[in-house]
Structures are given as structure tokens and as C-alpha cells.
């Protein structure tokens, strides 16, 4: 009788556990679309936890609507911003400038920085396709393996993709756990910078000293948008200013919280909101990079028209993740998970990281791992009564966990192998290790910063 009562009492968390197992099975075994799988599992978990059908679907609607009201706007504006930078040739110009007058080792650090900047407004795979021809040419000119520059580049891309808005992952995490984007950007830059140094140039130097950088045989037909005349080519400095502009504005908006009411605080709250910051960045990019020739304007117009194509799936998956989180809240499963995690000493930082690592290794997609683990961590965060800086670090810890161990179930793993012409084994020994270093170093930095905050 006691067992039956216990099972009934923990019905919500048991339903959630079965739901997560079903989610992994649907994505890994059945190869179901992540959006459909998340939505189906959300419905199943709600009904299995004892919710009435009407209440279950109302919960799903509330979760999707509440999440996408913010995230869809930011992702859409970020897509427009990235399309302008890509189609105008600003990223190409910046990368070319970096490689023109430097030693090869210096170029490795600069290329890592370019990867970090490029992946902030542009998706990982898009940025890799844009910049790979430059990497291959530079390596060929110096008679070096392409991966000697490719690893620093991809480490920068992975760090930017995971830690710095307006990429969808960290935005979704922040929204789901209630973190302020300003703190996420600040700690993402600090943690990401150190993780990038270790996983990119330093790891590459380690492999180089031991002659373990694969030679590869790159044979890839790149489609680039670099057909710009000399008078049209943007100045590299503009690209840096434009990429950092929305990040600086959002940080200023966060700092406005410590100011007293007045005109300055009012203005900073306006320009520092992510909507305004990205709108300003889009407007500045359009003004500074708008092509003068009809051909250039046609390229830019086509790029803007296509810019929403890769974001649709991300927005829907993010919304479904929000629905799943709302199921956890409304069924009481989240509270039970939070009590259990806190009872065994798993605080929000460790719980978020471990969940993200498990989900990333199990199903491959870092974005799905971020969204799902953030939803599972949100109840733990709610019970922990964290400060705004601590919430920012939890968001970064989740992002770090979702970056770990890119392997054969990740589409990015195969893209890397194809671009640089290396075998799966070589990709595992280089790219997979690099992403794991990003994760481990990122989490350790989060722990150190979290502990430092606790002292004050």
C-alpha cells in the first residue's frame, strides 16, 4: 500500500522521467523531428502526470506562447543582422585583414577571435562555410595542415554559438531560467574567452608539437558570397564595431538597473533591451554596409529573404522546449525534481551542467540539449533563490554542458570532417576533444566565478 501511495505521490516526476526517455528514443531511434518529439513528449508527460486533457493543452499553449513572445523576436532580428553581415562581405573582409600581416601562430589566435565574432550573429555551420575557404587558402600558402587553423576557428565558432547572444541557445536558456541577458553576455565573454584559448590555439599547439594534426584532403565546393568589387568591400573595422554593438547595448541596459530613476536610466533601458539593441544593430549595418551597385543590392535582398529559413526550426524547437518546461511547472514535477536534486547536493549550477552533458551526448543537438536541460533546471533555480549574476552563471554552465563531446550523432561533426577532408577517427581526436575542452573549462570557470560571488 505504501508503495502505491509513493508511486502516486511521485506520479509527475515519474511521468517526466518516462517522457525524457521517450524523447531520446524518438530523436535517436525513430529519427523524429525535434519539434514534433518535444511537443509529443510534453503532451504525454502532462497527461501521464494526471492533468485533464483541456488543462494539458492549455499548459502547452501557455508555455509556447510565453517562451516565443521574447525569443522569436530576438532570433528573427538576429537572423536579419547576420544576413546583412554575411551578404555584404563584412565577415570575409575582416577575416582577410587578419591573415594579411601576421605570423602563423598569431593568425591562429586571430582566427579564433574571428570565429567567436562571426558565430555571434551567424549560425555555426553558416559561419564555417563562409570562412573555410579563407582557412584552406591560408594553410595552403603556409604549407600547413588546414586543421592547424581550422581548430582555432571552429573553437571560436563553438564558443560564440554556445555562450554569446544573439545566438538562439543562450537566449533560450536565459528566458527559460529567468536570467538577464546582460549577465549572460558578461559571463559568457569571460568564460568563453578562457575556454576558447584552451580549446583552440593552445590545444592546436599541443597537437602540433606532437605531430598529431591530421593533414586531411579538403575537397569541398564552397558556396560563398564574396563576389564584391574592391570599392564595395567593407572595412574590417566596421564588422567588429557592428558585431559588438548589440552586445554593448544590452550590457548597458543591464547596468541601468543599478542607476537611480532619471533620464539616463530611462534611455539605457530603451536602447539596452534586446529588441532595441538588435534593431539598432540591423539599422547601423544596413546604413554602413548597404551595397551601392544593383548587383550588390540584389545579393543583399536575396540574403535577407532567405535569412529566416534556418531560424524557423530553431524557433519551433525553442517553443516546444518552453511547453515542456511549463508542463514541469504545472504538474508539480519540477518541484519534485528540484527537491530531489537539492537533497543530494546538486545545486542549480551542477544540475544544469550535468543534465546538458547527458542530453548533448545522447541526442547530438546542442540547441536541443540547452533548451531541454534549461527547462529541467528552471524549477531548481526557482527554489534556490539566486541573484541575477548567479543566474547568469547557471545559464553559462548549461551552455557549457550542451557544447561537450560533438560526435557521430551531431550533424556538425560530419560537416567538420567534410570541410577539412579528415576521417571520423581524426575528427574525434581533434574536434570532439576541442568541444569537450570548451565544456570542461567553461564549467570550471563557472564554478570559480560562482564561488567568488558567494564570498561577497
Buried (B, 14 or more C-beta within 10 A) or exposed (E): EEEEEEEEEBBBBBBBBBBBEBBBBBBBEEEBBBBBBBBBBBBBBBBBBBBEEEBBBBBBEBBBEBBBEBBBBBBBBBBBBBBBBBBBBBBBBBBBBBBEEBEBEEBBBBBBBBBBBBBBBBBBBBBBBBBBBBBBBBBEEBEBBBBBBBBBBBBBBBBBBBBBBBBBBBBBBBBBBBBBBBBBBBBBBBBBBBBBBBBBBBBBBEBBEEEEBBBBEBEBEBEBBBEBEEEBBBBBEBBBBBBEBBBBBBBBBBBBEEEEEEEEBEEBBBBBBBEBBBBBBBEBBBEBBEBEEEEBEEBBEEBBEEBBEBBBEBBBBBBBBBBBBBBBBBBBBBBBBBEBBBEEEBBBBBBBBBBBBBBBBBBBBBBBBBBBBBBBBBBBBBBBEBEEBBBBBBBBBBBBBBBBBBBEBBEBBBBBBEBBBBEEEBBBBBBBBBBBBBBBBBBBBBBEBBEEBEEE
